C-alpha cells in the first residue's frame, strides 16, 4: 500500500484554509474581491512545481480567476503583472533605511506556566524580577 509522505502534501488542511481565509479578511489577496469560504482557492507564493511548500507562510487566499491567472508565477511576479507593487521581505532589502529614525529597541517575549505572555526589554526575565 502506498503511503503519502507528509512533506509532499500539495494543499493546506481545512484548519489552515480557515486561518488563511480569516487572515485575508474574506477577500482575494490579489483583486481584493469579497469571496465566500467555499469559493476560496489557495494560491502559493512559490509554486509547488518550483519548490514551494503547502504552508500558511507560502499561501495566499485567491478567487478562482486570480488563481488561474497566477499559474506557476511567483507571487511577486504575479503582482507585478497585475500592476501592483509586490510586498514582503524580498522587497524590503532594496529600500533605503531612514537614518533619522532611532533604531527600534529589541523586545523579548516571555511567558509563565499559566500561558500568560508578556514582553520586556530584558532577554532573560522572570515574573518575580
C-alpha positions in Angstrom: 0.0 0.0 0.0 1.3 3.5 -0.9 1.7 5.9 1.9 1.7 9.6 1.4 4.8 11.4 2.6 3.9 14.4 4.8 6.5 16.6 3.1 4.8 16.1 -0.3 1.4 17.4 0.5 0.2 19.9 -2.1 -2.6 21.8 -0.3 -3.5 23.0 3.1 -5.8 21.2 5.5 -9.2 22.6 6.4 -7.9 24.2 9.6 -5.2 26.1 7.8 -7.5 27.1 5.0 -9.8 28.7 7.6 -6.9 30.5 9.1 -5.8 31.7 5.7 -9.4 32.9 4.9 -9.6 34.9 8.1 -6.1 36.3 7.7 -7.2 37.7 4.3 -10.4 39.2 5.8 -12.6 37.1 3.5 -11.1 38.8 0.4 -9.0 37.7 -2.6 -5.4 38.9 -1.8 -4.9 39.9 -5.4 -8.1 41.7 -6.7 -9.5 42.3 -3.1 -12.9 41.0 -4.2 -15.0 39.7 -1.3 -15.3 35.9 -1.5 -17.1 33.1 0.4 -15.0 30.4 2.0 -16.3 27.8 -0.4 -15.1 30.0 -3.4 -11.6 30.4 -1.9 -8.6 29.0 -3.8 -5.3 28.5 -2.1 -2.5 30.1 -4.1 1.2 29.7 -3.5 3.8 32.5 -3.3 6.2 30.0 -4.7 4.5 27.3 -6.9 4.7 23.7 -5.6 6.2 22.7 -9.0 9.0 25.2 -8.4 9.9 24.0 -4.9 7.2 25.8 -2.8 5.5 24.1 0.1 2.0 23.8 1.3 2.3 26.0 4.4 0.5 29.1 5.6 3.7 31.1 5.1 3.7 30.2 1.4 0.0 30.5 0.8 -2.4 33.3 -0.3 -6.2 33.5 -0.4 -7.3 33.9 -4.0 -10.5 33.9 -6.0 -10.8 31.4 -8.9 -10.0 33.9 -11.6 -6.8 35.2 -9.9 -5.6 31.7 -9.0 -5.9 30.7 -12.7 -4.1 34.0 -13.8 -1.2 33.3 -11.4 -0.5 29.9 -12.8 3.1 29.0 -11.7 4.3 32.6 -11.5 5.8 33.5 -8.1 3.6 35.8 -6.0 5.8 38.9 -6.6 5.9 38.3 -10.4 2.1 37.9 -10.5 1.5 41.1 -8.6 3.8 43.0 -11.0 1.8 41.6 -13.9 -1.4 42.7 -12.3 0.1 46.3 -11.9 0.5 46.1 -8.2 3.6 46.6 -6.0 5.0 43.4 -4.6 5.4 43.3 -0.9 7.3 41.2 1.6 10.8 40.6 2.8 12.4 40.3 -0.6 11.3 43.9 -1.4 12.3 45.4 1.9 16.0 44.9 1.4 16.0 47.2 -1.6 14.6 50.2 0.4 17.0 52.7 1.8 16.8 53.0 5.6 15.8 56.3 7.1 18.8 57.2 9.2 16.8 59.9 11.0 14.8 57.3 12.9 16.2 55.8 16.0 16.8 52.1 15.9 14.0 50.1 17.4 14.6 48.7 20.9 14.6 44.9 20.9 11.6 43.4 22.9 11.6 39.9 24.2 8.6 37.7 24.6 8.2 35.9 27.9 5.6 33.5 29.3 4.7 31.8 32.5 3.5 28.3 33.3 -0.2 29.5 33.1 0.1 30.6 29.5 0.3 34.3 30.2 2.5 36.2 27.7 4.3 39.5 28.4 7.1 41.5 26.8 10.1 43.2 28.3 13.4 44.8 27.3 15.4 42.1 29.1 16.4 38.8 27.3 16.0 36.7 30.5 13.4 37.9 32.9 11.0 36.1 35.3 7.8 37.4 36.6 9.5 37.7 40.0 12.0 40.3 38.9 
